[in-house]
């Protein structure tokens, strides 16, 4: 299963292939249709905050609640943070993970479920490479 980082979810929702290949987007779309693509529910929290302070074209996004319902009806799975995920998110700092709490929650969700993370975040990628603890989905 593929877990989508917030920016990847935005790219997929808007069809933006400037930072991710069309083939990879098609692969994520196909995974979504069969229930093999997911997001952490904190992604929608982060998305709504970003929408309220638009940047990089985010002002063109539909309301987060509408987008969420559409994506879930398309097959996207939503994974709620459990206590275990939240504790592990804090513990990521022990391995030198950066301080962004949303990134920690998303990565902890991926680790907890054994999911491949689709992200273009260079800090996450560097941490994954250094620790060899996280499998990444290649966006190339």
ABEGO torsion letter per residue (X at the ends): XBBBBAAAAAAAAAGBAAABBAAAAAAAAAAAAAGABBBBAAAAAAAAAAAABBBGGAAABBBAAAAAAAAAAAGBBBBBBBAAAAAAAAAAAAAGBBABAAAAAAAAAAAAAGBBBBBABAAAAAAAAAAGABBBBBAX
